[in-house]
Amino acid sequence: MYNFLKKLGLLKSDPNKQAIIDLLRDNDHCTYGEILKSLSLSPSKGSKIITELKEEGIISNKIMPPFFKLAGN
């Protein structure tokens, strides 16, 4: 799905979004804290980007256990 959205130009060229996508692609899934720590993001910036990626359907999350992953994986 990510490649489809990218080809259509629906992803903004935000390096932080791309970094989160790459991190999740490389690690299958990560917690919110792991994402923030790995990318040195503030909680507010990380939350904003993660919310946007979820709304765009690029990532999904589970509550128990709490982690994020690329949608469709």
PDB file of N, CA, C and O in Angstrom, chain B, residues numbered from 101:
ATOM      1  N   MET B 101       0.818  -1.180   0.000  1.00  0.00           N
ATOM      2  CA  MET B 101       0.000   0.000   0.000  1.00  0.00           C
ATOM      3  C   MET B 101       0.870   1.256   0.000  1.00  0.00           C
ATOM      4  O   MET B 101       0.554   2.228  -0.686  1.00  0.00           O
ATOM      5  N   TYR B 102       1.962   1.240   0.764  1.00  0.00           N
ATOM      6  CA  TYR B 102       2.853   2.389   0.829  1.00  0.00           C
ATOM      7  C   TYR B 102       3.365   2.777  -0.556  1.00  0.00           C
ATOM      8  O   TYR B 102       3.339   3.952  -0.922  1.00  0.00           O
ATOM      9  N   ASN B 103       3.831   1.790  -1.330  1.00  0.00           N
ATOM     10  CA  ASN B 103       4.353   2.077  -2.660  1.00  0.00           C
ATOM     11  C   ASN B 103       3.273   2.661  -3.559  1.00  0.00           C
ATOM     12  O   ASN B 103       3.551   3.549  -4.365  1.00  0.00           O
ATOM     13  N   PHE B 104       2.050   2.175  -3.430  1.00  0.00           N
ATOM     14  CA  PHE B 104       0.923   2.682  -4.210  1.00  0.00           C
ATOM     15  C   PHE B 104       0.682   4.158  -3.895  1.00  0.00           C
ATOM     16  O   PHE B 104       0.529   4.970  -4.808  1.00  0.00           O
ATOM     17  N   LEU B 105       0.649   4.503  -2.619  1.00  0.00           N
ATOM     18  CA  LEU B 105       0.434   5.894  -2.216  1.00  0.00           C
ATOM     19  C   LEU B 105       1.584   6.781  -2.664  1.00  0.00           C
ATOM     20  O   LEU B 105       1.372   7.918  -3.084  1.00  0.00           O
ATOM     21  N   LYS B 106       2.790   6.263  -2.574  1.00  0.00           N
ATOM     22  CA  LYS B 106       3.961   7.034  -2.987  1.00  0.00           C
ATOM     23  C   LYS B 106       3.906   7.337  -4.482  1.00  0.00           C
ATOM     24  O   LYS B 106       4.195   8.458  -4.901  1.00  0.00           O
ATOM     25  N   LYS B 107       3.536   6.342  -5.283  1.00  0.00           N
ATOM     26  CA  LYS B 107       3.441   6.544  -6.727  1.00  0.00           C
ATOM     27  C   LYS B 107       2.387   7.586  -7.080  1.00  0.00           C
ATOM     28  O   LYS B 107       2.558   8.351  -8.029  1.00  0.00           O
ATOM     29  N   LEU B 108       1.310   7.616  -6.324  1.00  0.00           N
ATOM     30  CA  LEU B 108       0.254   8.591  -6.578  1.00  0.00           C
ATOM     31  C   LEU B 108       0.599   9.974  -6.026  1.00  0.00           C
ATOM     32  O   LEU B 108      -0.141  10.932  -6.249  1.00  0.00           O
ATOM     33  N   GLY B 109       1.694  10.080  -5.323  1.00  0.00           N
ATOM     34  CA  GLY B 109       2.098  11.354  -4.756  1.00  0.00           C
ATOM     35  C   GLY B 109       1.281  11.753  -3.539  1.00  0.00           C
ATOM     36  O   GLY B 109       1.207  12.937  -3.209  1.00  0.00           O
ATOM     37  N   LEU B 110       0.669  10.791  -2.868  1.00  0.00           N
ATOM     38  CA  LEU B 110      -0.168  11.094  -1.717  1.00  0.00           C
ATOM     39  C   LEU B 110       0.622  11.238  -0.423  1.00  0.00           C
ATOM     40  O   LEU B 110       0.080  11.671   0.594  1.00  0.00           O
ATOM     41  N   LEU B 111       1.884  10.882  -0.458  1.00  0.00           N
ATOM     42  CA  LEU B 111       2.725  11.064   0.717  1.00  0.00           C
ATOM     43  C   LEU B 111       3.472  12.381   0.596  1.00  0.00           C
ATOM     44  O   LEU B 111       4.074  12.680  -0.435  1.00  0.00           O
ATOM     45  N   LYS B 112       3.423  13.150   1.649  1.00  0.00           N
ATOM     46  CA  LYS B 112       4.199  14.385   1.671  1.00  0.00           C
ATOM     47  C   LYS B 112       5.666  14.022   1.809  1.00  0.00           C
ATOM     48  O   LYS B 112       6.010  12.991   2.387  1.00  0.00           O
ATOM     49  N   SER B 113       6.514  14.864   1.283  1.00  0.00           N
ATOM     50  CA  SER B 113       7.949  14.570   1.366  1.00  0.00           C
ATOM     51  C   SER B 113       8.491  15.045   2.720  1.00  0.00           C
ATOM     52  O   SER B 113       9.316  15.957   2.782  1.00  0.00           O
ATOM     53  N   ASP B 114       8.024  14.429   3.782  1.00  0.00           N
ATOM     54  CA  ASP B 114       8.458  14.729   5.142  1.00  0.00           C
ATOM     55  C   ASP B 114       9.501  13.699   5.534  1.00  0.00           C
ATOM     56  O   ASP B 114       9.189  12.511   5.611  1.00  0.00           O
ATOM     57  N   PRO B 115      10.733  14.124   5.784  1.00  0.00           N
ATOM     58  CA  PRO B 115      11.780  13.158   6.117  1.00  0.00           C
ATOM     59  C   PRO B 115      11.485  12.368   7.394  1.00  0.00           C
ATOM     60  O   PRO B 115      11.910  11.219   7.516  1.00  0.00           O
ATOM     61  N   ASN B 116      10.766  12.965   8.341  1.00  0.00           N
ATOM     62  CA  ASN B 116      10.418  12.234   9.559  1.00  0.00           C
ATOM     63  C   ASN B 116       9.415  11.133   9.273  1.00  0.00           C
ATOM     64  O   ASN B 116       9.509  10.049   9.850  1.00  0.00           O
ATOM     65  N   LYS B 117       8.450  11.392   8.388  1.00  0.00           N
ATOM     66  CA  LYS B 117       7.493  10.346   8.004  1.00  0.00           C
ATOM     67  C   LYS B 117       8.237   9.195   7.340  1.00  0.00           C
ATOM     68  O   LYS B 117       8.008   8.027   7.651  1.00  0.00           O
ATOM     69  N   GLN B 118       9.120   9.542   6.430  1.00  0.00           N
ATOM     70  CA  GLN B 118       9.885   8.517   5.725  1.00  0.00           C
ATOM     71  C   GLN B 118      10.745   7.723   6.699  1.00  0.00           C
ATOM     72  O   GLN B 118      10.886   6.508   6.558  1.00  0.00           O
ATOM     73  N   ALA B 119      11.318   8.402   7.684  1.00  0.00           N
ATOM     74  CA  ALA B 119      12.162   7.720   8.665  1.00  0.00           C
ATOM     75  C   ALA B 119      11.349   6.723   9.496  1.00  0.00           C
ATOM     76  O   ALA B 119      11.829   5.628   9.793  1.00  0.00           O
ATOM     77  N   ILE B 120      10.118   7.097   9.873  1.00  0.00           N
ATOM     78  CA  ILE B 120       9.258   6.183  10.631  1.00  0.00           C
ATOM     79  C   ILE B 120       8.885   4.984   9.769  1.00  0.00           C
ATOM     80  O   ILE B 120       8.913   3.846  10.238  1.00  0.00           O
ATOM     81  N   ILE B 121       8.539   5.233   8.523  1.00  0.00           N
ATOM     82  CA  ILE B 121       8.190   4.143   7.602  1.00  0.00           C
ATOM     83  C   ILE B 121       9.369   3.194   7.437  1.00  0.00           C
ATOM     84  O   ILE B 121       9.205   1.975   7.494  1.00  0.00           O
ATOM     85  N   ASP B 122      10.559   3.755   7.232  1.00  0.00           N
ATOM     86  CA  ASP B 122      11.761   2.929   7.074  1.00  0.00           C
ATOM     87  C   ASP B 122      12.055   2.128   8.342  1.00  0.00           C
ATOM     88  O   ASP B 122      12.416   0.953   8.270  1.00  0.00           O
ATOM     89  N   LEU B 123      11.900   2.765   9.499  1.00  0.00           N
ATOM     90  CA  LEU B 123      12.127   2.077  10.766  1.00  0.00           C
ATOM     91  C   LEU B 123      11.181   0.897  10.927  1.00  0.00           C
ATOM     92  O   LEU B 123      11.600  -0.189  11.328  1.00  0.00           O
ATOM     93  N   LEU B 124       9.904   1.108  10.615  1.00  0.00           N
ATOM     94  CA  LEU B 124       8.929   0.029  10.748  1.00  0.00           C
ATOM     95  C   LEU B 124       9.145  -1.060   9.698  1.00  0.00           C
ATOM     96  O   LEU B 124       8.904  -2.238   9.964  1.00  0.00           O
ATOM     97  N   ARG B 125       9.591  -0.675   8.527  1.00  0.00           N
ATOM     98  CA  ARG B 125       9.883  -1.669   7.486  1.00  0.00           C
ATOM     99  C   ARG B 125      11.049  -2.551   7.923  1.00  0.00           C
ATOM    100  O   ARG B 125      11.036  -3.761   7.697  1.00  0.00           O
ATOM    101  N   ASP B 126      12.050  -1.948   8.543  1.00  0.00           N
ATOM    102  CA  ASP B 126      13.236  -2.691   8.975  1.00  0.00           C
ATOM    103  C   ASP B 126      12.996  -3.533  10.228  1.00  0.00           C
ATOM    104  O   ASP B 126      13.661  -4.550  10.423  1.00  0.00           O
ATOM    105  N   ASN B 127      12.054  -3.123  11.079  1.00  0.00           N
ATOM    106  CA  ASN B 127      11.874  -3.773  12.378  1.00  0.00           C
ATOM    107  C   ASN B 127      10.532  -4.465  12.552  1.00  0.00           C
ATOM    108  O   ASN B 127      10.252  -4.942  13.651  1.00  0.00           O
ATOM    109  N   ASP B 128       9.713  -4.544  11.563  1.00  0.00           N
ATOM    110  CA  ASP B 128       8.398  -5.179  11.615  1.00  0.00           C
ATOM    111  C   ASP B 128       7.419  -4.399  12.471  1.00  0.00           C
ATOM    112  O   ASP B 128       6.328  -4.071  12.004  1.00  0.00           O
ATOM    113  N   HIS B 129       7.778  -4.091  13.718  1.00  0.00           N
ATOM    114  CA  HIS B 129       6.926  -3.256  14.560  1.00  0.00           C
ATOM    115  C   HIS B 129       7.771  -2.622  15.663  1.00  0.00           C
ATOM    116  O   HIS B 129       8.820  -3.146  16.038  1.00  0.00           O
ATOM    117  N   CYS B 130       7.292  -1.477  16.178  1.00  0.00           N
ATOM    118  CA  CYS B 130       7.991  -0.756  17.238  1.00  0.00           C
ATOM    119  C   CYS B 130       6.969  -0.110  18.160  1.00  0.00           C
ATOM    120  O   CYS B 130       5.848   0.191  17.750  1.00  0.00           O
ATOM    121  N   THR B 131       7.364   0.098  19.397  1.00  0.00           N
ATOM    122  CA  THR B 131       6.522   0.853  20.312  1.00  0.00           C
ATOM    123  C   THR B 131       6.699   2.346  20.024  1.00  0.00           C
ATOM    124  O   THR B 131       7.624   2.759  19.324  1.00  0.00           O
ATOM    125  N   TYR B 132       5.792   3.134  20.579  1.00  0.00           N
ATOM    126  CA  TYR B 132       5.863   4.591  20.432  1.00  0.00           C
ATOM    127  C   TYR B 132       7.207   5.109  20.964  1.00  0.00           C
ATOM    128  O   TYR B 132       7.862   5.926  20.318  1.00  0.00           O
ATOM    129  N   GLY B 133       7.607   4.632  22.135  1.00  0.00           N
ATOM    130  CA  GLY B 133       8.872   5.054  22.726  1.00  0.00           C
ATOM    131  C   GLY B 133      10.078   4.689  21.874  1.00  0.00           C
ATOM    132  O   GLY B 133      11.022   5.472  21.763  1.00  0.00           O
ATOM    133  N   GLU B 134      10.051   3.512  21.277  1.00  0.00           N
ATOM    134  CA  GLU B 134      11.159   3.095  20.398  1.00  0.00           C
ATOM    135  C   GLU B 134      11.255   3.994  19.178  1.00  0.00           C
ATOM    136  O   GLU B 134      12.353   4.333  18.737  1.00  0.00           O
ATOM    137  N   ILE B 135      10.120   4.377  18.635  1.00  0.00           N
ATOM    138  CA  ILE B 135      10.114   5.271  17.470  1.00  0.00           C
ATOM    139  C   ILE B 135      10.720   6.616  17.856  1.00  0.00           C
ATOM    140  O   ILE B 135      11.598   7.123  17.157  1.00  0.00           O
ATOM    141  N   LEU B 136      10.257   7.199  18.965  1.00  0.00           N
ATOM    142  CA  LEU B 136      10.767   8.502  19.403  1.00  0.00           C
ATOM    143  C   LEU B 136      12.262   8.444  19.681  1.00  0.00           C
ATOM    144  O   LEU B 136      13.013   9.323  19.258  1.00  0.00           O
ATOM    145  N   LYS B 137      12.687   7.415  20.386  1.00  0.00           N
ATOM    146  CA  LYS B 137      14.099   7.296  20.746  1.00  0.00           C
ATOM    147  C   LYS B 137      14.981   7.076  19.516  1.00  0.00           C
ATOM    148  O   LYS B 137      16.027   7.710  19.381  1.00  0.00           O
ATOM    149  N   SER B 138      14.566   6.192  18.633  1.00  0.00           N
ATOM    150  CA  SER B 138      15.367   5.879  17.444  1.00  0.00           C
ATOM    151  C   SER B 138      15.544   7.081  16.523  1.00  0.00           C
ATOM    152  O   SER B 138      16.584   7.234  15.882  1.00  0.00           O
ATOM    153  N   LEU B 139      14.522   7.934  16.462  1.00  0.00           N
ATOM    154  CA  LEU B 139      14.556   9.063  15.533  1.00  0.00           C
ATOM    155  C   LEU B 139      14.787  10.404  16.221  1.00  0.00           C
ATOM    156  O   LEU B 139      14.774  11.451  15.574  1.00  0.00           O
ATOM    157  N   SER B 140      14.997  10.366  17.534  1.00  0.00           N
ATOM    158  CA  SER B 140      15.216  11.597  18.322  1.00  0.00           C
ATOM    159  C   SER B 140      14.107  12.622  18.101  1.00  0.00           C
ATOM    160  O   SER B 140      14.371  13.804  17.878  1.00  0.00           O
ATOM    161  N   LEU B 141      12.868  12.152  18.167  1.00  0.00           N
ATOM    162  CA  LEU B 141      11.711  13.031  18.001  1.00  0.00           C
ATOM    163  C   LEU B 141      11.142  13.410  19.357  1.00  0.00           C
ATOM    164  O   LEU B 141      11.188  12.623  20.303  1.00  0.00           O
ATOM    165  N   SER B 142      10.605  14.623  19.447  1.00  0.00           N
ATOM    166  CA  SER B 142       9.897  15.016  20.663  1.00  0.00           C
ATOM    167  C   SER B 142       8.566  14.275  20.693  1.00  0.00           C
ATOM    168  O   SER B 142       8.062  13.876  19.643  1.00  0.00           O
ATOM    169  N   PRO B 143       7.991  14.086  21.870  1.00  0.00           N
ATOM    170  CA  PRO B 143       6.688  13.410  21.954  1.00  0.00           C
ATOM    171  C   PRO B 143       5.601  14.098  21.132  1.00  0.00           C
ATOM    172  O   PRO B 143       4.781  13.423  20.510  1.00  0.00           O
ATOM    173  N   SER B 144       5.584  15.430  21.119  1.00  0.00           N
ATOM    174  CA  SER B 144       4.539  16.130  20.356  1.00  0.00           C
ATOM    175  C   SER B 144       4.735  15.955  18.852  1.00  0.00           C
ATOM    176  O   SER B 144       3.767  15.723  18.128  1.00  0.00           O
ATOM    177  N   LYS B 145       5.957  16.062  18.383  1.00  0.00           N
ATOM    178  CA  LYS B 145       6.240  15.893  16.951  1.00  0.00           C
ATOM    179  C   LYS B 145       5.983  14.441  16.538  1.00  0.00           C
ATOM    180  O   LYS B 145       5.379  14.186  15.495  1.00  0.00           O
ATOM    181  N   GLY B 146       6.441  13.497  17.356  1.00  0.00           N
ATOM    182  CA  GLY B 146       6.225  12.083  17.047  1.00  0.00           C
ATOM    183  C   GLY B 146       4.748  11.740  16.996  1.00  0.00           C
ATOM    184  O   GLY B 146       4.307  11.025  16.096  1.00  0.00           O
ATOM    185  N   SER B 147       3.988  12.238  17.946  1.00  0.00           N
ATOM    186  CA  SER B 147       2.551  11.980  17.980  1.00  0.00           C
ATOM    187  C   SER B 147       1.852  12.534  16.743  1.00  0.00           C
ATOM    188  O   SER B 147       0.985  11.876  16.167  1.00  0.00           O
ATOM    189  N   LYS B 148       2.227  13.736  16.340  1.00  0.00           N
ATOM    190  CA  LYS B 148       1.633  14.369  15.156  1.00  0.00           C
ATOM    191  C   LYS B 148       1.900  13.535  13.901  1.00  0.00           C
ATOM    192  O   LYS B 148       0.988  13.277  13.115  1.00  0.00           O
ATOM    193  N   ILE B 149       3.139  13.122  13.722  1.00  0.00           N
ATOM    194  CA  ILE B 149       3.508  12.365  12.528  1.00  0.00           C
ATOM    195  C   ILE B 149       2.839  10.989  12.537  1.00  0.00           C
ATOM    196  O   ILE B 149       2.321  10.544  11.512  1.00  0.00           O
ATOM    197  N   ILE B 150       2.849  10.322  13.677  1.00  0.00           N
ATOM    198  CA  ILE B 150       2.227   8.998  13.768  1.00  0.00           C
ATOM    199  C   ILE B 150       0.727   9.092  13.492  1.00  0.00           C
ATOM    200  O   ILE B 150       0.169   8.239  12.802  1.00  0.00           O
ATOM    201  N   THR B 151       0.081  10.114  14.022  1.00  0.00           N
ATOM    202  CA  THR B 151      -1.354  10.307  13.762  1.00  0.00           C
ATOM    203  C   THR B 151      -1.607  10.507  12.275  1.00  0.00           C
ATOM    204  O   THR B 151      -2.543   9.927  11.725  1.00  0.00           O
ATOM    205  N   GLU B 152      -0.790  11.316  11.621  1.00  0.00           N
ATOM    206  CA  GLU B 152      -0.940  11.539  10.175  1.00  0.00           C
ATOM    207  C   GLU B 152      -0.757  10.240   9.396  1.00  0.00           C
ATOM    208  O   GLU B 152      -1.533   9.949   8.486  1.00  0.00           O
ATOM    209  N   LEU B 153       0.261   9.460   9.745  1.00  0.00           N
ATOM    210  CA  LEU B 153       0.503   8.193   9.047  1.00  0.00           C
ATOM    211  C   LEU B 153      -0.646   7.212   9.263  1.00  0.00           C
ATOM    212  O   LEU B 153      -1.006   6.469   8.350  1.00  0.00           O
ATOM    213  N   LYS B 154      -1.223   7.205  10.463  1.00  0.00           N
ATOM    214  CA  LYS B 154      -2.374   6.339  10.733  1.00  0.00           C
ATOM    215  C   LYS B 154      -3.584   6.796   9.912  1.00  0.00           C
ATOM    216  O   LYS B 154      -4.285   5.970   9.329  1.00  0.00           O
ATOM    217  N   GLU B 155      -3.828   8.105   9.866  1.00  0.00           N
ATOM    218  CA  GLU B 155      -4.954   8.631   9.100  1.00  0.00           C
ATOM    219  C   GLU B 155      -4.790   8.380   7.604  1.00  0.00           C
ATOM    220  O   GLU B 155      -5.780   8.207   6.892  1.00  0.00           O
ATOM    221  N   GLU B 156      -3.556   8.361   7.126  1.00  0.00           N
ATOM    222  CA  GLU B 156      -3.275   8.085   5.719  1.00  0.00           C
ATOM    223  C   GLU B 156      -3.326   6.588   5.414  1.00  0.00           C
ATOM    224  O   GLU B 156      -3.231   6.185   4.254  1.00  0.00           O
ATOM    225  N   GLY B 157      -3.477   5.768   6.447  1.00  0.00           N
ATOM    226  CA  GLY B 157      -3.565   4.324   6.251  1.00  0.00           C
ATOM    227  C   GLY B 157      -2.236   3.645   6.001  1.00  0.00           C
ATOM    228  O   GLY B 157      -2.195   2.518   5.506  1.00  0.00           O
ATOM    229  N   ILE B 158      -1.154   4.315   6.336  1.00  0.00           N
ATOM    230  CA  ILE B 158       0.180   3.767   6.071  1.00  0.00           C
ATOM    231  C   ILE B 158       0.660   2.891   7.218  1.00  0.00           C
ATOM    232  O   ILE B 158       1.327   1.881   6.995  1.00  0.00           O
ATOM    233  N   ILE B 159       0.322   3.275   8.447  1.00  0.00           N
ATOM    234  CA  ILE B 159       0.673   2.460   9.599  1.00  0.00           C
ATOM    235  C   ILE B 159      -0.581   2.137  10.398  1.00  0.00           C
ATOM    236  O   ILE B 159      -1.610   2.801  10.270  1.00  0.00           O
ATOM    237  N   SER B 160      -0.472   1.114  11.214  1.00  0.00           N
ATOM    238  CA  SER B 160      -1.565   0.745  12.108  1.00  0.00           C
ATOM    239  C   SER B 160      -0.949   0.457  13.475  1.00  0.00           C
ATOM    240  O   SER B 160       0.269   0.336  13.606  1.00  0.00           O
ATOM    241  N   ASN B 161      -1.791   0.350  14.471  1.00  0.00           N
ATOM    242  CA  ASN B 161      -1.256   0.041  15.787  1.00  0.00           C
ATOM    243  C   ASN B 161      -2.173  -0.905  16.532  1.00  0.00           C
ATOM    244  O   ASN B 161      -3.361  -1.028  16.234  1.00  0.00           O
ATOM    245  N   LYS B 162      -1.580  -1.569  17.510  1.00  0.00           N
ATOM    246  CA  LYS B 162      -2.300  -2.455  18.419  1.00  0.00           C
ATOM    247  C   LYS B 162      -2.179  -1.864  19.812  1.00  0.00           C
ATOM    248  O   LYS B 162      -1.161  -1.266  20.161  1.00  0.00           O
ATOM    249  N   ILE B 163      -3.206  -2.036  20.586  1.00  0.00           N
ATOM    250  CA  ILE B 163      -3.189  -1.522  21.948  1.00  0.00           C
ATOM    251  C   ILE B 163      -2.517  -2.519  22.897  1.00  0.00           C
ATOM    252  O   ILE B 163      -1.727  -2.121  23.753  1.00  0.00           O
ATOM    253  N   MET B 164      -2.822  -3.795  22.753  1.00  0.00           N
ATOM    254  CA  MET B 164      -2.256  -4.819  23.633  1.00  0.00           C
ATOM    255  C   MET B 164      -1.603  -5.912  22.803  1.00  0.00           C
ATOM    256  O   MET B 164      -2.342  -6.658  22.161  1.00  0.00           O
ATOM    257  N   PRO B 165      -0.338  -6.070  22.758  1.00  0.00           N
ATOM    258  CA  PRO B 165       0.670  -5.180  23.303  1.00  0.00           C
ATOM    259  C   PRO B 165       0.773  -3.922  22.445  1.00  0.00           C
ATOM    260  O   PRO B 165       0.457  -3.960  21.256  1.00  0.00           O
ATOM    261  N   PRO B 166       1.207  -2.820  23.027  1.00  0.00           N
ATOM    262  CA  PRO B 166       1.214  -1.542  22.286  1.00  0.00           C
ATOM    263  C   PRO B 166       2.389  -1.424  21.308  1.00  0.00           C
ATOM    264  O   PRO B 166       3.544  -1.326  21.723  1.00  0.00           O
ATOM    265  N   PHE B 167       2.087  -1.435  20.028  1.00  0.00           N
ATOM    266  CA  PHE B 167       3.117  -1.208  19.025  1.00  0.00           C
ATOM    267  C   PHE B 167       2.488  -0.726  17.724  1.00  0.00           C
ATOM    268  O   PHE B 167       1.282  -0.851  17.512  1.00  0.00           O
ATOM    269  N   PHE B 168       3.331  -0.175  16.860  1.00  0.00           N
ATOM    270  CA  PHE B 168       2.927   0.281  15.533  1.00  0.00           C
ATOM    271  C   PHE B 168       3.604  -0.592  14.501  1.00  0.00           C
ATOM    272  O   PHE B 168       4.679  -1.140  14.745  1.00  0.00           O
ATOM    273  N   LYS B 169       2.966  -0.720  13.336  1.00  0.00           N
ATOM    274  CA  LYS B 169       3.551  -1.462  12.219  1.00  0.00           C
ATOM    275  C   LYS B 169       3.010  -0.873  10.929  1.00  0.00           C
ATOM    276  O   LYS B 169       2.041  -0.114  10.943  1.00  0.00           O
ATOM    277  N   LEU B 170       3.641  -1.226   9.810  1.00  0.00           N
ATOM    278  CA  LEU B 170       3.136  -0.785   8.522  1.00  0.00           C
ATOM    279  C   LEU B 170       1.801  -1.467   8.277  1.00  0.00           C
ATOM    280  O   LEU B 170       1.636  -2.648   8.582  1.00  0.00           O
ATOM    281  N   ALA B 171       0.864  -0.734   7.736  1.00  0.00           N
ATOM    282  CA  ALA B 171      -0.455  -1.300   7.456  1.00  0.00           C
ATOM    283  C   ALA B 171      -0.324  -2.423   6.444  1.00  0.00           C
ATOM    284  O   ALA B 171       0.477  -2.336   5.513  1.00  0.00           O
ATOM    285  N   GLY B 172      -1.095  -3.459   6.621  1.00  0.00           N
ATOM    286  CA  GLY B 172      -1.074  -4.581   5.700  1.00  0.00           C
ATOM    287  C   GLY B 172      -0.021  -5.624   6.034  1.00  0.00           C
ATOM    288  O   GLY B 172       0.052  -6.663   5.377  1.00  0.00           O
ATOM    289  N   ASN B 173       0.789  -5.362   7.037  1.00  0.00           N
ATOM    290  CA  ASN B 173       1.824  -6.344   7.434  1.00  0.00           C
ATOM    291  C   ASN B 173       1.336  -7.160   8.608  1.00  0.00           C
ATOM    292  O   ASN B 173       2.054  -8.036   9.091  1.00  0.00           O
TER     293      ASN B 173
END
